[in-house]
Amino acid sequence: MKAALKNNTTKAKGRNFIYPKKPSGKLYTYRKWVSYVLLLLLFACPFIKFNGEQLVLLNFIERKFVFFGLIFTPQDFYLFALAMLIFIIFIVCFTVILGRLWCGWACPQTIFMEMVFRRIEYWIEGDANQQKKLDAQEWDTTKVLKKGSKHFLFLLISFGIANTFLAYLIGSDTLYKIITEPVSEHVTGFLSIWLFTFIFYGVFAYVREVVCTVICPYGRLQGVLLDNQSLIVAYNEQRGEPRGHLQRNVLNAEKGDCIDCGLCVQVCPTGIDIRKGTQLECVNCTACIDSCNEVMLKINRPSNLIGFYNQDFIQHQKPFKLSFKAYGYAAVLVVVLFVFSSLIYKRQDVETTVLRASGTLYQTRNDGTVSNLYNAELINKTNKAIKFQFKSQNPEDQIEFIQVPTVLPKEGTVHLTFFLVKKAASIKKYKTDVVFEVKANNQIISTTTTTFFSQP
């Protein structure tokens, strides 16, 4: 029982439930404000409109993605894939330099667990010892009220998270219809809301830190990504060991600064002992730093016995500097960002594809002209209808349309079939490049190149 209390865990039906002590301190205050900003952005992005679209949309079903007013269609999948690659490289570069700080300060799982659900638990059930006592006691009115109110709030918040999650996937306008219109008209959407509600409720009410320690692969990747120069939350064993309990009116110069109070273990949300070295379960939440600094302040010892250190500093007192690995990842990130920015800059709101009609040859006409038959597809990547003109860049060329729509619907597609007619005298070789332009409001909004075939 004594060991269980020290590690702040209770075993039930094969599962060690962790009861972390309520954290406090300067870094915890910083984490709260960072969390507030990130939560505000998370809940606001699907419901803020910019250029007629929600700020962020990841609609995999309709293959439509929106980021800050830019609409990406399936034809832009290479950009989406490149953006995901940038995100992965950024996380890798971030980890090489600052360890698993992402997990403790910016990961949605940690933010919701530690800054929302755990704080509700502290508010209703009390600190760690009170929670364990409540779980151990028989069911009575007090326990039913506390457990019932806690899980009701958990379900309510999970319902809000599920709706926000769906707003990212299907769009806030579609979500509003599901909520306001009869259930019979949106059975699938209604079931999806409750499915995700119970999934999020299960994660934050029961699974909890297992997501970070077992399910998420990122913790295992840090063993490959970290090096001796990476800044991580670490215990300075050179200063802290040998540890020993503080005795009143006794000065023992042979002992280190660690008084073996166990507070760093009690506040850890994943139940580890940071003094045992770098562990994949550590999410760099910095709760142990705050708790240790409070103790150091009380016993008049220097702060940051646990702090942001690299292994070279702890073992050899070498100052922090970026490793060659970090510079390499940063260089790759800069290059990929430059390529991505260039592609975004060159991206056209209307994508035009022109192909010669399959199985057709060029035709020589009686008036001394030659024609080729083409099919064209125009894709509108904006949320506005476009009245357009389609023409050849060469003013001497003529276009005879078989079908010619003049309006390109928003986020829609039109198909054109036409003959391109050239004067035989202007043809100098068998294959001639032809440039077509799509114009709207007397401005060129898209260009494409194809080949004209004719015997010179």
FENHU-V277778 format. One record per residue. N is the residue number from 1. PSI is psi in whole degrees, 0 to 359 (* if undefined). NEAR is the number of other ideal C-beta (glycine too) atoms within 8 Angstrom. D_CENTER is the distance of its C-alpha to the mean C-alpha in whole Angstrom. Layout:
n	psi	near	d_center
N	PSI	NEAR	D_CENTER
N	PSI	NEAR	D_CENTER
This chain:
n	psi	near	d_center
1	323	4	41
2	319	5	41
3	322	6	38
4	320	9	36
5	322	7	36
6	321	9	36
7	358	9	32
8	39	13	32
9	153	10	31
10	130	10	33
11	130	8	34
12	119	6	34
13	45	3	34
14	359	4	33
15	128	6	30
16	108	7	30
17	130	9	28
18	135	12	27
19	81	11	28
20	141	14	27
21	145	11	29
22	122	8	28
23	160	11	26
24	163	6	28
25	177	12	28
26	313	7	27
27	325	10	24
28	323	12	23
29	317	8	24
30	316	8	21
31	321	14	18
32	316	9	19
33	322	8	19
34	318	10	16
35	319	11	15
36	317	8	17
37	314	8	15
38	322	11	11
39	320	11	13
40	315	8	15
41	318	8	12
42	316	9	10
43	341	10	14
44	325	9	15
45	318	11	13
46	345	14	14
47	359	8	17
48	130	8	18
49	137	7	20
50	122	9	20
51	36	6	23
52	2	6	23
53	154	11	20
54	155	15	17
55	317	13	14
56	128	10	11
57	131	11	12
58	67	7	11
59	90	11	15
60	333	6	15
61	310	6	18
62	4	5	20
63	49	8	18
64	129	10	17
65	134	11	14
66	130	13	14
67	110	9	13
68	48	7	15
69	346	9	18
70	127	7	18
71	129	12	18
72	124	12	17
73	176	11	19
74	332	5	20
75	342	7	22
76	20	11	19
77	327	8	17
78	327	7	18
79	319	12	16
80	317	10	13
81	321	8	13
82	322	12	14
83	319	10	11
84	322	8	9
85	319	9	12
86	317	12	11
87	317	8	8
88	315	8	10
89	322	12	13
90	315	9	11
91	319	10	10
92	312	10	14
93	318	12	15
94	318	10	14
95	319	15	15
96	324	13	18
97	313	9	19
98	18	8	18
99	216	11	18
100	33	13	15
101	329	11	15
102	316	12	11
103	318	15	12
104	337	13	15
105	337	11	13
106	346	9	10
107	130	11	8
108	324	7	9
109	312	10	11
110	318	15	13
111	311	13	13
112	318	11	15
113	310	13	17
114	328	13	18
115	351	11	18
116	292	12	19
117	316	12	21
118	323	11	22
119	326	9	24
120	320	12	25
121	316	10	27
122	320	10	28
123	319	5	30
124	314	10	31
125	346	9	32
126	189	8	33
127	185	8	32
128	310	11	32
129	322	8	35
130	324	9	36
131	316	12	33
132	320	10	35
133	320	8	38
134	319	12	37
135	330	8	35
136	336	6	39
137	163	8	41
138	157	4	43
139	122	5	41
140	187	7	43
141	317	5	42
142	314	6	40
143	319	11	38
144	316	9	38
145	315	8	37
146	313	11	34
147	318	9	33
148	315	8	33
149	322	9	32
150	311	12	29
151	333	9	28
152	316	8	28
153	323	10	26
154	315	13	23
155	319	10	24
156	315	8	24
157	321	12	20
158	324	13	19
159	318	10	20
160	320	9	19
161	319	12	15
162	318	15	16
163	319	11	17
164	318	11	14
165	315	10	12
166	327	13	15
167	326	13	15
168	326	10	12
169	321	9	13
170	351	9	17
171	142	10	17
172	328	9	19
173	317	7	22
174	320	9	22
175	319	13	21
176	321	8	24
177	319	9	26
178	321	11	26
179	321	7	26
180	332	5	29
181	165	7	31
182	143	5	33
183	325	6	31
184	337	5	33
185	346	6	32
186	56	11	28
187	315	8	29
188	316	6	26
189	319	12	23
190	315	10	25
191	325	8	25
192	318	9	21
193	313	13	21
194	329	9	23
195	311	9	22
196	328	12	18
197	312	13	20
198	330	9	22
199	310	9	19
200	321	12	17
201	316	11	20
202	321	9	21
203	313	11	18
204	340	14	19
205	333	9	23
206	306	5	23
207	309	8	21
208	237	10	19
209	347	11	19
210	331	8	20
211	318	11	16
212	322	15	16
213	336	9	19
214	309	6	20
215	311	6	17
216	127	9	14
217	349	5	15
218	324	10	13
219	323	13	16
220	332	7	19
221	332	9	17
222	335	12	18
223	332	7	22
224	324	5	21
225	326	10	19
226	149	11	21
227	185	8	25
228	348	7	27
229	355	11	26
230	135	15	23
231	124	10	22
232	163	13	22
233	116	14	23
234	156	14	27
235	126	11	30
236	89	12	33
237	334	8	35
238	328	7	38
239	328	8	38
240	334	12	38
241	152	8	40
242	136	6	42
243	160	10	41
244	150	10	44
245	143	5	44
246	130	6	45
247	134	6	49
248	136	4	51
249	22	3	54
250	125	5	53
251	117	3	52
252	100	7	50
253	343	4	49
254	345	4	49
255	152	7	46
256	185	9	42
257	339	9	40
258	124	11	38
259	11	10	40
260	44	7	39
261	337	5	38
262	5	7	35
263	327	12	33
264	330	14	30
265	321	14	30
266	330	12	30
267	353	14	27
268	124	16	25
269	347	14	22
270	3	11	22
271	25	13	26
272	166	10	27
273	106	8	29
274	341	14	28
275	351	10	31
276	5	6	31
277	183	6	29
278	129	7	25
279	144	8	24
280	338	8	21
281	343	11	21
282	125	12	20
283	12	13	17
284	41	12	19
285	346	14	19
286	10	11	22
287	323	14	24
288	328	14	27
289	313	14	27
290	314	15	28
291	320	15	30
292	321	12	32
293	325	14	32
294	320	11	34
295	316	11	37
296	323	13	37
297	321	8	38
298	328	6	41
299	12	8	42
300	45	4	43
301	156	7	40
302	148	6	38
303	175	8	34
304	42	9	31
305	322	15	33
306	128	13	29
307	192	10	27
308	107	7	25
309	162	10	27
310	162	12	27
311	326	11	29
312	326	9	32
313	316	11	32
314	318	10	33
315	324	6	35
316	5	5	37
317	29	3	36
318	137	6	35
319	159	4	33
320	136	6	29
321	152	6	28
322	139	6	25
323	166	11	26
324	328	5	27
325	316	8	24
326	317	12	21
327	322	9	23
328	312	8	23
329	321	12	19
330	321	9	19
331	317	8	22
332	318	9	20
333	317	12	17
334	318	8	19
335	313	8	21
336	322	12	18
337	320	9	17
338	316	8	20
339	316	9	21
340	316	12	18
341	321	8	19
342	318	8	22
343	322	11	21
344	319	9	20
345	322	6	23
346	352	6	25
347	135	8	23
348	144	10	26
349	334	8	26
350	124	15	28
351	127	10	28
352	132	14	32
353	127	7	33
354	126	9	37
355	144	9	39
356	142	11	42
357	128	9	43
358	142	5	44
359	11	3	47
360	152	7	49
361	170	4	51
362	154	10	52
363	130	7	55
364	126	7	58
365	163	9	59
366	336	3	63
367	12	4	62
368	18	7	61
369	163	11	57
370	140	13	55
371	149	12	52
372	145	13	49
373	133	10	47
374	154	14	43
375	135	11	40
376	146	14	37
377	128	10	34
378	127	16	32
379	122	11	28
380	118	14	27
381	10	13	24
382	171	10	24
383	25	8	25
384	142	6	28
385	144	8	32
386	124	11	33
387	120	7	37
388	165	13	37
389	139	7	40
390	125	12	40
391	165	8	43
392	149	11	43
393	336	8	43
394	116	7	47
395	342	4	49
396	343	6	52
397	149	10	50
398	146	6	50
399	127	11	48
400	108	8	49
401	138	8	47
402	318	7	47
403	136	7	45
404	87	8	43
405	149	7	40
406	354	6	40
407	128	9	37
408	111	12	33
409	156	8	32
410	135	8	28
411	29	10	25
412	185	8	28
413	143	7	31
414	153	10	34
415	137	9	37
416	144	14	40
417	127	11	43
418	160	13	45
419	134	10	48
420	123	13	48
421	125	11	51
422	152	14	52
423	134	9	56
424	327	10	57
425	335	5	59
426	353	7	55
427	119	13	54
428	343	5	55
429	169	6	53
430	320	6	52
431	123	7	48
432	130	11	47
433	137	8	44
434	134	13	43
435	127	10	40
436	147	15	39
437	143	11	38
438	121	14	36
439	143	11	37
440	131	9	36
441	41	4	38
442	22	3	40
443	142	6	37
444	120	7	36
445	350	11	32
446	146	12	32
447	154	11	34
448	157	9	35
449	140	7	37
450	188	11	39
451	137	8	43
452	130	13	46
453	135	10	49
454	149	13	53
455	124	5	56
456	*	6	57
